[in-house]
Amino acid sequence: MGVNVFFDEEKLEKGEQLSKALSQAIAASNLSIIVLSVNYASSKSCLAEVSDIIDRKNTQGHIVLPIFYHVDPSHVRNIGGSFQISFEEHESKRLVDEVKRWKAAFAEVGKLKGWHIDGGKLDRPEAEYIKDIIEYVTEKLTNSRSKSASDELVGLDYQKNMILRLIERKDCRAIGLWGIGGITKTLTMYIRKSLRSPEIVMIFIKMLVRI
């Protein structure tokens, strides 16, 4: 499965609103990962992003996964610790309604299930967290796309069940599917979701060259 990643490196402190490119990237995405660090709430651009992401979550079902990086999730939910200080500073400089919107979105992120990386001696290595996150996101996106495909493509269940019967045959060693890239890959991922055996391997060949 191909995953297109948009990584925000923009500095939006000079502007009042989210940049058009960033807003469009969020709108076009199926999933957002929010990495919450100790100074996160001090950034107006980060809070503007969170507000936009949560708005799309509540209106369009956008998937949001928080990573609490060296911060207490309860401080995010309750706007406590360093986050309280950051919001008090915003309240003294920004419009009241704007800060209220930021606070509501920020607190909602704190209520979501995610990963808490506390960085203590007894905590797991960060590499293990990264592995878990990649696997979870891949599965989440695969399931989302498979569900969408099953709702939109006519005859998909018939094709899936036919191929699953072939896979379950004891004399089956390999099955090849040939067709239009997008549709064939979608069908393959839909089949993969229904597989009972984790030992079955799927390989995608992007292009075959005729000699």
trRosetta pair geometry for C-beta under 8 A, 3 or more apart (Angstrom, degrees):
i j d omega theta_ij theta_ji phi_ij phi_ji
1 138 6.5 143 61 -154 132 89
1 141 6.7 152 150 104 147 115
1 142 5.8 -117 -58 -86 161 93
1 145 7.7 163 -137 34 127 153
1 185 7.9 138 -102 169 60 115
1 189 6.2 74 -81 -102 108 134
3 137 7.6 65 -129 132 157 114
3 138 7.4 -95 -49 -100 140 74
3 141 6.6 93 -102 85 109 173
6 25 4.3 176 177 -173 168 130
6 29 6.6 -108 25 -72 123 125
8 22 6.1 55 -116 -127 111 116
8 25 7.8 169 -77 84 89 148
8 49 6.8 -22 -89 -109 176 152
10 19 5.9 -85 165 7 166 145
10 21 7.8 143 -57 75 150 115
10 22 6.1 -105 30 -59 146 129
10 45 7.2 -148 103 -172 89 146
11 14 7.5 59 123 0 91 93
11 45 6.8 -148 -161 -25 37 164
12 15 5.3 -62 -171 47 79 105
12 18 6.7 -16 -147 -123 160 44
12 19 6.0 -132 -103 -27 114 95
12 22 7.5 -69 -66 14 137 158
12 44 7.3 -121 97 95 93 88
12 45 3.5 129 53 -111 105 119
12 48 6.7 -98 105 52 145 142
13 43 7.5 -90 -80 -153 98 77
13 44 6.1 107 -119 47 66 110
13 45 6.0 -77 -58 -31 58 111
15 19 6.9 110 51 -70 163 74
17 48 7.1 162 -157 -160 36 142
18 22 5.4 -118 177 84 98 115
18 23 4.6 115 112 -62 123 100
18 45 7.8 114 -107 -150 67 73
18 48 5.0 -178 -65 143 89 119
18 49 6.6 122 -110 -81 120 59
18 52 5.7 8 -38 -43 162 150
19 22 4.6 83 62 11 92 104
19 23 6.8 -164 87 -7 45 88
20 23 5.8 -59 -145 40 29 110
20 24 6.2 28 157 -18 65 109
21 24 5.9 -59 -149 38 27 109
21 25 6.3 30 153 -23 64 106
22 25 5.5 -51 -147 32 33 114
22 26 6.6 33 154 -18 64 102
22 49 7.0 -74 158 -103 130 100
23 26 5.9 -53 -152 35 32 110
23 27 6.4 31 151 -18 64 108
23 52 6.2 -113 -120 -156 81 154
24 27 5.5 -55 -146 39 34 113
24 28 6.1 25 157 -15 67 111
25 28 6.0 -61 -144 41 27 105
25 29 6.3 33 155 -32 63 110
26 29 5.7 -56 -148 25 30 115
26 32 6.5 12 -136 -80 88 131
26 49 7.3 -180 -74 -155 142 80
26 52 5.6 79 101 126 166 119
26 53 5.9 -113 -154 -86 130 73
26 56 6.3 178 146 -3 104 156
26 62 7.8 19 170 -143 84 155
27 56 6.7 -155 -103 -107 57 142
29 32 6.1 92 109 -65 141 78
29 62 7.3 60 93 -145 85 110
30 62 7.4 -178 -174 -139 30 66
30 63 6.2 19 145 22 71 111
30 141 6.1 111 91 -120 142 90
30 144 6.0 139 -178 116 138 157
31 62 7.3 162 -98 -178 30 73
31 63 4.1 -25 -109 75 82 112
31 64 7.6 180 -158 -75 61 28
31 65 6.7 16 -177 0 106 108
31 137 6.5 161 121 -146 159 96
31 140 6.5 94 -91 111 149 129
31 141 6.4 -93 -8 -76 138 97
32 53 4.8 -99 69 -140 168 128
32 62 6.6 25 1 159 106 116
32 63 7.2 167 23 90 61 61
32 64 5.3 -11 65 -113 96 70
32 65 7.3 -180 91 30 49 69
33 65 5.0 -25 -108 74 71 100
33 66 7.8 148 -163 -100 54 20
33 67 6.5 27 179 -13 97 110
33 133 7.3 66 -127 -174 142 126
33 137 7.3 -39 -63 -91 123 135
34 50 6.4 70 -128 -104 144 93
34 53 6.9 165 -64 92 121 167
34 64 6.6 8 -5 -170 114 95
34 65 7.3 170 22 84 71 46
34 66 4.9 -28 69 -109 100 70
34 67 7.0 -175 89 24 49 71
34 109 5.9 -60 80 -148 155 136
35 40 7.9 -166 107 -95 59 129
35 66 8.0 150 -89 -163 23 57
35 67 4.7 -16 -111 65 66 114
35 69 5.5 20 -175 -12 89 132
36 40 4.9 -71 -149 -16 62 166
36 66 5.9 8 -9 -167 118 106
36 67 6.7 176 21 81 73 54
36 68 5.4 -20 65 -112 113 53
36 69 6.2 165 74 23 51 80
36 71 5.6 -88 122 49 99 142
36 76 6.0 13 171 -94 163 137
36 109 7.0 146 -63 131 135 133
37 40 5.1 135 52 -48 63 94
37 69 5.0 -30 -88 79 72 112
37 70 6.6 24 -140 55 71 100
37 71 6.6 157 -158 -28 22 121
38 70 6.2 -50 -40 104 101 103
38 71 5.6 173 -81 -79 60 103
38 82 5.4 49 -178 50 84 156
39 42 4.8 -42 -174 23 79 124
39 43 7.2 75 137 -23 85 95
39 82 7.1 -63 -86 142 48 140
39 86 7.6 141 -154 -84 51 137
40 43 6.5 -68 -173 27 38 106
40 46 5.5 -137 -173 141 74 156
40 71 7.7 -64 7 -36 121 161
40 83 7.6 -11 65 -99 91 97
41 46 7.3 -117 -94 91 25 123
41 47 6.4 63 -142 -73 59 110
41 82 7.4 157 46 117 113 82
41 83 4.4 89 9 -134 155 78
41 86 3.9 132 107 91 101 150
41 87 6.1 -43 164 -49 131 81
41 106 6.4 54 -104 -136 109 152
42 82 8.0 -47 -44 153 105 105
42 86 4.4 -111 -76 -125 63 120
42 89 7.4 19 -129 60 77 141
43 46 3.9 71 87 7 117 110
43 47 6.6 171 94 -10 64 83
44 47 5.8 -59 -150 40 34 110
44 48 6.2 38 151 -23 67 106
44 90 7.1 145 -93 -116 88 113
44 94 7.5 156 -118 -76 121 142
45 48 5.6 -52 -147 34 32 114
45 49 6.5 36 152 -21 64 103
46 49 5.7 -53 -152 33 32 113
46 50 6.5 32 151 -19 65 105
47 50 5.6 -50 -146 36 35 112
47 51 6.3 40 153 -23 64 104
47 90 7.6 16 13 -106 171 159
47 102 4.1 17 174 -146 122 122
47 105 7.5 126 -170 73 71 121
47 106 6.6 -34 -129 -62 89 117
48 51 5.7 -52 -150 33 31 115
48 52 6.6 28 153 -16 63 106
48 102 7.5 -42 -68 -99 44 105
49 52 5.8 -60 -152 38 31 109
49 53 6.1 30 154 -19 68 109
50 53 5.6 -55 -143 38 31 112
50 54 6.1 26 160 -15 67 108
50 102 7.2 78 74 -149 112 71
50 105 4.9 141 128 130 94 121
50 106 5.8 57 126 -81 153 67
50 109 6.1 -61 -156 -41 119 141
51 54 6.2 -57 -144 39 25 106
51 55 6.3 30 154 -23 61 108
51 101 5.5 51 -134 140 132 100
51 102 5.6 -65 -62 -98 120 56
51 105 4.3 -160 -99 -9 56 165
52 55 5.7 -54 -149 33 29 115
52 56 6.6 24 155 -14 64 105
53 56 6.0 -61 -154 38 30 106
53 57 6.4 35 147 -24 65 105
53 62 6.6 -137 -169 115 65 144
53 64 5.9 111 153 -104 112 119
53 105 7.6 113 62 -173 80 124
54 57 5.2 -47 -146 31 37 118
54 58 6.4 29 157 -14 67 106
54 64 6.9 18 -91 -71 61 164
54 104 7.9 -176 114 113 154 80
54 105 4.0 -179 31 -142 149 95
54 108 5.4 102 -141 78 138 137
54 109 6.7 -98 -76 -55 119 86
55 58 6.1 -61 -150 40 28 104
55 59 6.1 0 161 3 65 117
55 105 7.4 -40 -36 -102 76 124
56 59 6.1 -68 -132 52 30 95
56 60 5.0 -33 -171 38 72 116
56 62 4.0 43 121 -12 99 145
57 60 7.4 -51 -85 56 9 71
57 61 7.2 5 -158 -161 44 10
57 62 4.4 -87 -81 65 54 91
57 63 7.5 122 -116 -74 94 7
57 64 5.0 -34 -87 -19 139 123
63 140 6.3 141 -172 161 164 133
63 144 7.4 -99 -32 -73 139 149
64 109 6.9 -102 150 -117 134 82
64 112 5.9 -77 101 -128 103 169
65 112 7.4 -148 -120 139 29 130
65 114 5.4 131 -177 -115 63 95
65 115 7.9 31 168 0 99 91
65 133 7.6 140 141 -146 143 97
65 136 7.6 140 -129 113 152 126
65 137 7.1 -110 14 -86 163 94
66 73 7.9 117 111 -121 135 102
66 76 7.6 148 179 144 155 168
66 109 5.1 118 -77 176 136 94
66 110 7.5 -110 117 -88 178 32
66 112 5.3 121 3 78 114 114
66 114 3.7 -109 70 -43 70 164
66 115 7.7 -160 103 34 57 60
67 114 5.8 -134 -72 163 36 124
67 115 5.0 -7 -122 63 75 100
67 117 6.6 10 179 3 95 111
67 129 7.8 101 -141 163 118 128
67 133 7.3 -6 -85 -101 123 142
68 71 5.1 -114 -173 70 86 85
68 72 7.3 -17 175 162 134 5
68 73 4.8 -78 -82 -72 162 82
68 76 6.7 -121 -111 -14 111 141
68 114 6.4 125 -15 90 86 121
68 115 6.9 -161 28 96 73 49
68 116 4.5 -11 64 -114 118 68
68 117 6.8 172 85 29 60 63
69 117 5.2 0 -117 63 59 112
69 119 7.8 63 -177 -40 63 112
70 117 6.7 -33 -39 102 58 83
70 118 6.5 94 -110 -157 45 33
70 119 4.7 8 -92 -2 95 134
71 75 6.1 -109 174 63 95 126
71 76 6.6 85 129 -46 125 103
71 81 7.5 176 -153 84 92 155
72 75 4.3 89 73 -5 96 106
72 76 7.5 -168 96 -6 56 79
72 80 7.6 -39 80 80 120 113
72 81 6.6 132 40 -29 112 149
73 76 5.5 -52 -157 32 44 113
73 77 6.4 42 149 -18 72 104
73 110 5.6 144 -178 -157 72 82
73 114 7.8 167 -107 53 126 104
73 116 5.8 -76 -35 -94 114 119
74 77 5.5 -50 -144 38 38 113
74 78 5.8 4 166 10 71 114
74 80 6.8 -8 122 36 79 133
74 110 7.3 101 -121 180 15 125
75 78 6.5 -67 -129 57 24 88
75 79 7.6 7 173 -173 56 6
75 80 4.2 -105 -131 70 70 89
75 81 4.0 -11 -140 13 138 121
75 82 7.6 44 169 34 141 68
75 83 5.6 140 153 15 96 123
75 84 8.0 -98 -164 -22 90 91
75 110 7.7 -144 79 -124 41 139
76 79 7.7 18 -168 -73 23 41
76 83 6.6 135 -100 -48 47 166
76 106 6.6 -128 -168 162 79 83
76 107 7.1 160 147 -117 63 39
76 109 6.2 -80 164 92 126 93
76 110 3.1 175 109 -92 95 113
77 107 5.7 65 -159 -158 38 73
77 110 3.4 -152 -62 123 59 129
77 111 5.6 99 -115 -62 105 70
78 107 7.3 80 -69 -128 16 103
78 110 7.4 -123 -4 124 49 161
79 83 5.3 -127 -153 118 54 114
79 84 5.4 105 145 -85 78 71
79 87 5.9 -17 -165 6 122 155
79 103 6.0 -2 -83 -150 144 101
79 106 6.8 80 -88 101 93 122
79 107 6.1 -49 -40 -78 94 101
80 83 6.4 46 62 54 28 104
80 84 5.4 0 -137 -36 27 117
81 84 6.4 137 56 7 29 97
81 85 7.9 -67 129 3 42 97
82 85 5.6 -53 -158 36 45 113
82 86 6.4 47 147 -22 72 104
83 86 5.5 -52 -148 35 36 114
83 87 6.4 30 157 -15 68 106
83 106 7.2 172 -167 157 131 140
84 87 6.1 -59 -148 39 29 105
84 88 6.4 32 153 -22 64 107
85 88 5.7 -55 -150 33 30 113
85 89 6.7 32 152 -19 63 104
86 89 5.8 -57 -157 33 32 111
86 90 6.6 30 148 -17 65 105
87 90 5.4 -49 -147 36 40 114
87 91 6.3 45 152 -25 67 103
87 99 6.6 121 -163 -171 85 111
87 102 7.5 -178 -120 102 99 116
87 103 5.9 71 -138 -89 141 106
87 106 8.0 -147 -78 52 125 159
88 91 5.6 -50 -148 32 32 115
88 92 6.8 30 153 -19 61 104
89 92 6.0 -59 -155 33 33 109
89 93 6.7 0 157 4 65 115
90 93 6.2 -82 -150 50 31 94
90 94 5.0 -18 177 17 78 124
90 99 4.9 152 123 -113 112 116
90 102 7.0 -66 142 67 161 153
91 94 6.9 -57 -97 50 20 85
91 96 7.1 43 -145 -112 81 65
91 99 5.1 146 -87 158 68 173
94 98 5.2 -98 155 80 116 126
94 99 5.2 132 86 -52 118 102
95 98 4.2 83 69 5 96 111
95 99 7.0 -176 86 -7 50 85
96 99 6.1 -63 -152 39 30 105
96 100 6.3 31 153 -21 66 108
97 100 5.6 -53 -146 35 33 115
97 101 6.5 36 154 -22 64 103
98 101 5.8 -55 -155 32 30 112
98 102 6.6 30 149 -17 64 105
99 102 5.4 -51 -149 36 37 114
99 103 6.2 38 153 -21 68 105
100 103 5.7 -54 -145 36 30 111
100 104 6.3 31 156 -20 64 106
101 104 5.9 -54 -147 34 29 111
101 105 6.5 24 157 -14 63 108
102 105 6.0 -63 -151 40 29 107
102 106 6.0 27 156 -20 67 112
103 106 5.7 -56 -141 39 29 112
103 107 6.1 28 160 -18 65 108
104 107 6.0 -56 -146 37 26 109
104 108 6.5 29 154 -22 61 108
105 108 5.7 -56 -151 33 31 114
105 109 6.8 37 151 -23 63 100
106 109 5.8 -50 -158 26 33 113
106 110 7.0 34 147 -19 62 103
107 110 5.5 -53 -158 31 39 116
107 111 7.1 36 148 -20 65 103
108 111 5.7 -56 -157 30 39 111
108 112 7.2 47 147 -32 65 99
109 112 5.8 -50 -160 16 40 117
115 129 5.7 121 175 -156 146 110
115 132 7.1 134 -99 94 136 125
115 133 6.4 -70 -20 -77 152 104
117 123 6.7 95 -160 -179 59 142
117 126 6.4 49 -148 -110 140 85
117 129 5.6 -4 -86 -92 117 169
118 123 5.2 -166 60 -78 85 137
119 123 5.9 -15 -35 37 5 157
120 123 4.7 115 54 -19 70 104
124 128 4.6 -82 157 66 123 137
124 129 6.4 140 92 -45 116 86
125 128 5.1 100 68 -2 81 100
125 129 7.7 -148 103 -1 49 84
126 129 5.3 -51 -156 34 47 115
126 130 6.3 50 147 -23 72 101
127 130 5.6 -51 -149 33 34 115
127 131 6.5 37 151 -21 64 103
128 131 5.6 -50 -149 34 34 113
128 132 6.5 35 152 -18 64 105
129 132 5.7 -57 -150 37 33 111
129 133 6.2 32 154 -21 67 107
130 133 5.8 -55 -146 36 30 111
130 134 6.3 30 156 -19 65 106
131 134 6.0 -55 -148 35 28 109
131 135 6.4 24 157 -15 63 109
132 135 5.9 -60 -149 39 28 109
132 136 6.1 26 156 -19 66 110
133 136 5.8 -57 -144 38 29 109
133 137 6.1 25 159 -17 66 109
134 137 6.0 -58 -144 39 26 108
134 138 6.2 28 158 -20 63 110
135 138 5.8 -56 -146 36 27 113
135 139 6.4 24 157 -15 63 108
136 139 6.0 -59 -150 39 28 108
136 140 6.1 30 153 -22 65 110
137 140 5.5 -54 -143 36 30 114
137 141 6.2 24 160 -13 66 108
138 141 6.2 -59 -146 40 25 105
138 142 6.1 26 156 -21 63 111
139 142 5.7 -56 -143 37 28 113
139 143 6.2 27 159 -17 65 108
140 143 6.1 -58 -149 37 25 107
140 144 6.3 25 153 -20 62 110
141 144 5.5 -54 -144 36 32 114
141 145 6.2 27 159 -15 66 107
142 145 6.1 -59 -147 39 27 105
142 146 6.1 26 155 -20 64 110
142 189 5.6 -140 -153 -173 92 117
142 192 7.3 -65 -178 88 133 122
142 193 6.6 174 140 -75 105 102
143 146 5.7 -55 -142 37 29 111
143 147 6.2 30 158 -20 65 106
143 193 6.3 121 -103 -120 67 130
144 147 6.0 -56 -150 34 27 109
144 148 6.4 25 152 -17 62 108
145 148 5.6 -54 -147 38 33 112
145 149 6.1 35 154 -22 66 106
145 186 6.7 -123 154 -131 108 87
145 189 6.3 8 95 110 118 147
146 149 5.6 -54 -147 35 30 112
146 150 6.4 30 155 -20 65 105
146 186 7.8 162 -102 -172 52 73
146 189 5.6 -133 -77 122 96 94
146 190 4.5 147 -142 -103 94 66
146 193 4.8 72 -153 -22 174 151
147 150 5.9 -53 -148 34 30 110
147 151 6.6 26 154 -16 62 107
148 151 5.9 -62 -155 36 31 109
148 152 6.2 3 160 -2 67 119
149 152 6.2 -75 -141 47 28 97
149 153 5.3 -6 -179 4 73 121
149 156 6.2 154 142 -131 92 163
149 186 4.6 169 -111 172 145 116
149 187 7.4 -157 164 -73 145 45
149 189 7.7 120 7 75 155 103
149 190 5.4 -112 86 -67 136 126
150 153 7.1 -51 -105 43 19 91
150 156 5.6 -141 -115 90 55 141
150 157 6.9 67 -144 -61 96 88
150 190 6.3 143 -60 -136 92 129
153 156 4.3 81 94 -50 110 121
153 183 7.3 137 -123 -142 139 94
153 186 7.1 143 -35 116 153 134
153 187 7.8 -116 117 -77 164 86
155 158 5.1 -51 -163 38 68 117
155 159 6.0 66 142 -21 86 102
156 159 5.8 -59 -150 40 33 109
156 160 6.1 34 154 -22 68 109
156 187 6.4 -151 -141 -110 91 86
156 190 6.3 -30 174 125 120 171
157 160 5.6 -54 -143 37 31 113
157 161 6.2 27 160 -17 66 107
158 161 6.1 -58 -147 38 26 106
158 162 6.3 28 155 -21 62 109
159 162 5.8 -57 -149 34 29 113
159 163 6.5 22 157 -13 65 108
159 187 6.0 -44 114 -149 135 130
160 163 6.1 -64 -152 39 28 105
160 164 6.2 28 154 -21 67 109
160 187 6.9 -151 -74 -164 81 84
160 190 5.7 -87 -94 119 129 111
160 191 5.3 -169 -137 -88 86 79
160 194 6.5 88 173 22 122 152
161 164 5.5 -52 -142 36 33 114
161 165 6.5 38 156 -23 64 101
162 165 6.0 -54 -157 30 29 111
162 166 7.0 27 147 -16 61 103
163 166 5.5 -52 -154 34 39 113
163 167 6.4 42 149 -22 68 103
163 175 6.6 127 -154 156 95 158
163 177 7.6 -5 -112 -76 140 120
163 191 5.6 -42 92 -118 134 142
164 167 5.5 -50 -147 34 35 114
164 168 6.4 34 155 -20 66 106
164 191 6.6 -166 -64 -148 86 96
164 194 6.2 -56 -91 111 136 126
164 195 7.7 -158 -119 -92 96 60
165 168 5.9 -56 -148 35 31 110
165 169 7.3 47 150 -37 59 93
166 169 5.9 -40 -164 6 38 116
166 172 5.7 127 159 -107 70 145
166 175 5.7 102 119 -96 131 138
167 172 5.9 -152 -133 110 26 157
167 175 6.7 -73 -77 -11 77 144
167 195 7.3 -81 141 -118 160 95
167 200 6.8 14 -162 -117 126 150
168 172 7.5 65 55 21 22 141
169 172 4.3 101 71 -25 95 108
172 175 6.7 -2 -170 -49 115 101
177 184 5.4 162 132 -161 115 109
177 187 7.1 -156 -175 90 156 123
177 188 6.3 -165 49 -74 153 105
178 184 7.2 -55 169 -116 12 152
179 183 6.1 -75 128 83 122 105
179 184 4.0 153 67 -68 101 118
180 183 4.7 50 77 28 105 108
180 184 6.0 163 69 -14 48 96
181 184 6.3 -69 -138 40 15 104
181 185 6.1 8 170 -14 60 114
181 206 7.3 26 -123 -152 124 62
182 185 6.1 -63 -146 38 22 106
182 186 6.3 22 158 -19 62 110
183 186 5.7 -56 -148 36 29 112
183 187 6.4 30 154 -18 64 106
184 187 5.7 -54 -150 36 31 112
184 188 6.3 33 151 -22 64 107
185 188 5.5 -52 -147 35 34 115
185 189 6.4 31 156 -16 66 103
185 204 6.4 34 -112 -124 104 130
186 189 6.0 -55 -148 37 30 107
186 190 6.4 34 151 -21 63 107
187 190 5.5 -56 -150 35 31 115
187 191 6.4 33 152 -20 65 104
188 191 5.7 -53 -151 34 32 112
188 192 6.4 37 150 -25 64 104
188 202 6.1 138 174 -165 116 142
188 204 7.4 152 93 -88 163 97
189 192 5.3 -46 -146 30 36 118
189 193 6.8 45 153 -26 62 97
190 193 5.9 -48 -159 23 32 114
190 194 7.3 16 149 -7 60 107
191 194 6.0 -71 -161 41 38 104
191 195 6.8 56 145 -48 70 93
192 195 5.6 -33 -153 -3 39 119
192 202 6.0 -72 -86 -15 120 151
195 198 7.7 129 117 -80 114 36
195 200 5.5 -120 -163 49 146 138
197 200 5.1 94 90 -19 102 99
205 208 6.3 46 136 -60 127 86
